């Protein structure tokens, strides 16, 4: 692939609030189509009839994150992608949702970052204009923690994947994903 360097100008006063404030997830097998617009941004994701995006609204305590760290070994380059969200207070509903997650072995997540201008997609990659699942699919891991009486009981969800490219961004909004 040829090297394509693109200029970036930071600008005077950009919105720079880090972290994520909500996420949406769907099984990869429920996706029937993905539309990619200019700049490799995802403009539509079509689902099987009856499939819906699960909506995750987690603690707004500066712990929610989606990070992509790259590494290079020779000419091989990958992005290790990790989403993290925390839900304080154990309830029957949260435990049911948490217990169902380990059955999901290939998922797609859309995270909305705190500047509220951008959604990032984990679990899909765009390579050479073609959309595929990530090199190592997005797989959720769950921790259910009672902790001690000095701390809060909670559920922590971590989603791990590896891709050849950084996550595509999307023009989809939360209103597009909520049924």
DAJOWO-V652092 format. One record per residue. N is the residue number from 1. RES is the residue in one letter. PHI is phi in whole degrees, 0 to 359 (NA if undefined). PSI is psi in degrees with one decimal (none if undefined). OMEGA is omega in whole degrees, 0 to 359 (* if undefined). Layout:
N RES PHI PSI OMEGA
N RES PHI PSI OMEGA
This chain:
1 X NA 136.3 180
2 X 288 153.7 177
3 X 280 123.4 181
4 X 240 101.9 180
5 X 269 130.2 182
6 X 242 128.9 180
7 X 293 146.9 176
8 X 226 131.4 176
9 X 242 113.3 184
10 X 304 -36.8 184
11 X 84 174.0 188
12 X 281 -45.2 189
13 X 213 67.0 184
14 X 285 158.4 171
15 X 289 124.5 186
16 X 228 22.2 180
17 X 292 121.1 181
18 X 276 177.0 178
19 X 88 172.3 178
20 X 238 154.3 182
21 X 241 -15.5 174
22 X 198 162.5 181
23 X 217 156.4 175
24 X 231 143.4 182
25 X 221 151.3 176
26 X 211 151.8 174
27 X 292 137.3 180
28 X 302 -35.4 181
29 X 294 -16.5 178
30 X 274 -7.0 181
31 X 273 127.1 178
32 X 254 -15.8 180
33 X 192 149.8 177
34 X 226 130.1 178
35 X 254 130.4 180
36 X 246 128.3 178
37 X 261 -162.1 180
38 X 295 150.2 179
39 X 71 21.0 180
40 X 57 34.1 175
41 X 263 140.2 180
42 X 279 123.1 183
43 X 255 -15.4 178
44 X 201 144.5 172
45 X 229 118.7 181
46 X 263 135.2 182
47 X 249 158.9 172
48 X 305 152.0 175
49 X 301 129.1 179
50 X 92 -16.8 179
51 X 282 145.7 180
52 X 222 155.6 173
53 X 284 130.8 171
54 X 281 138.8 185
55 X 250 125.2 181
56 X 244 114.0 176
57 X 247 108.9 189
58 X 250 -179.1 183
59 X 302 135.5 176
60 X 263 63.0 184
61 X 238 26.8 179
62 X 67 27.8 175
63 X 250 -22.9 180
64 X 292 130.9 182
65 X 206 158.6 171
66 X 220 110.3 185
67 X 241 143.9 179
68 X 232 109.6 179
69 X 252 132.0 182
70 X 261 153.2 173
71 X 217 151.7 181
72 X 230 130.9 173
73 X 234 103.3 186
74 X 65 -124.3 179
75 X 264 0.4 180
76 X 271 130.4 183
77 X 228 133.7 179
78 X 221 157.5 170
79 X 248 122.2 172
80 X 272 122.3 187
81 X 245 130.7 182
82 X 224 118.3 172
83 X 260 143.3 180
84 X 219 134.6 175
85 X 215 150.8 184
86 X 231 139.9 178
87 X 234 106.2 181
88 X 284 143.8 177
89 X 87 110.4 179
90 X 281 129.2 175
91 X 226 164.1 179
92 X 300 -41.8 181
93 X 295 -43.0 179
94 X 294 -39.7 179
95 X 295 -39.7 178
96 X 298 -46.3 179
97 X 297 -43.1 181
98 X 295 -39.6 182
99 X 290 -23.2 178
100 X 279 -24.3 185
101 X 298 -41.2 181
102 X 299 -18.2 177
103 X 285 -11.1 183
104 X 267 110.1 185
105 X 255 -0.8 176
106 X 203 107.3 186
107 X 232 165.4 174
108 X 233 131.6 182
109 X 238 142.6 171
110 X 241 122.2 180
111 X 252 135.0 174
112 X 257 121.3 184
113 X 278 160.6 189
114 X 297 -19.0 176
115 X 285 -7.1 175
116 X 60 16.8 178
117 X 256 -11.6 192
118 X 217 135.6 172
119 X 249 133.6 178
120 X 249 141.1 186
121 X 251 119.8 175
122 X 257 137.6 177
123 X 109 -14.3 175
124 X 238 150.6 173
125 X 224 151.1 177
126 X 244 112.9 180
127 X 235 118.7 180
128 X 61 32.2 179
129 X 83 -2.2 180
130 X 256 133.8 179
131 X 268 127.3 176
132 X 224 171.6 172
133 X 291 159.4 179
134 X 300 158.3 181
135 X 304 -46.6 169
136 X 243 115.5 188
137 X 304 156.0 177
138 X 288 114.4 184
139 X 238 124.4 179
140 X 277 140.0 171
141 X 242 144.9 185
142 X 234 136.1 170
143 X 242 129.3 176
144 X 247 113.6 191
145 X 237 124.5 171
146 X 275 -26.7 181
147 X 57 -153.6 180
148 X 246 174.3 181
149 X 289 -6.5 174
150 X 277 -11.8 184
151 X 230 -178.3 180
152 X 262 145.9 170
153 X 283 149.8 188
154 X 194 165.6 171
155 X 243 131.1 177
156 X 243 132.3 179
157 X 242 127.1 177
158 X 240 131.1 179
159 X 244 120.8 183
160 X 247 140.0 173
161 X 203 168.3 175
162 X 225 135.8 181
163 X 223 158.4 178
164 X 285 -28.0 181
165 X 235 162.0 175
166 X 294 162.7 183
167 X 301 137.3 173
168 X 291 153.3 172
169 X 261 166.6 185
170 X 227 150.4 173
171 X 270 -5.6 177
172 X 297 143.7 178
173 X 250 169.8 178
174 X 300 -34.2 179
175 X 294 -29.8 177
176 X 291 -25.7 188
177 X 260 -22.8 180
178 X 279 128.3 180
179 X 265 none *
